[in-house]
């Protein structure tokens, strides 16, 4: 069940990250969702593995948004 919540939070984190990044980014809604989910999964597992926060904390959502922003930034630089 934790993975389902991580994916849902990743979807929202991707939308938040897309709204926070400026300019016209390549990729549409699907790519934003995929990058948000990937950022969320990576940030959740890395943050919890390092002991930065336990599961279910707001810090996980913040880390998910940061992870999604980083992945969107990398994707934008690679596709340009």
N, C-alpha and C positions, 0 to 999 in steps of 0.2 A: 504494500500500500504506500510505502514511503516513496517508491519510484514514481507512482502515479502523481503524487503531490509535487514531486520534483519537476515532472514534466509540465504540469499545470502552472506552477510558479515560473518555470522557464518560458512558457508561452507569454505570460504577462511581463516577465522581465525583458523578453525580446521586444515587445511593444514599447515598453518604457525606454529601453535603450535606443530604439529607432527614433523615438520622439526627442531624445536628448542629443542625438548626434545631428550635426547640422549638414545642410546640403542635400543634393539629390544623390542618394546611394543606389548603386546597382542592386538588382535583386528585388523581388516583390514581397508580398505578404508571406508566401511559403518559405522563402529563404530567410526572412526575418524570424519566423517562427522556429525554423530549424536551428539557426544560430543562437537564438535565445534559449532553446531547450539544451543545446550542447553546452552553452556557457553556464547554465544553471546546474546541470549534472556535474560538470567539471568543478565548479566552485563549491558545490555542496560536498562532494566527496573529498576534495583536497582540503577544504576548511575543516571538515570533521576529522579527517585523518591527522591533520596537524594539531588538533585539539583546540582550535580557535573558538569554536562554538558547538553546542550540541544540536541535534536535529530539532526542528520546530522553532528555532529562534529567529527573530527579525533580522539578525545579522546574516542569516542564510539568504534572505531575500536581497539584502543589500549586496552581498557577495555575488549573487546570481545576476543582478543588474550590471555590476562591474564586469563580471565574466562575459556577459552578452555584449557590452560595449567594446571590450577588448576584441572579441571575435568579429564584431561588425567592423571595427577599425581595420583589422588585419584583412578581412574579406574585401573591404573597399580599396585598400592599397594594392592587393593582388590583382583585382579585376580591372583596375584602371590602366 
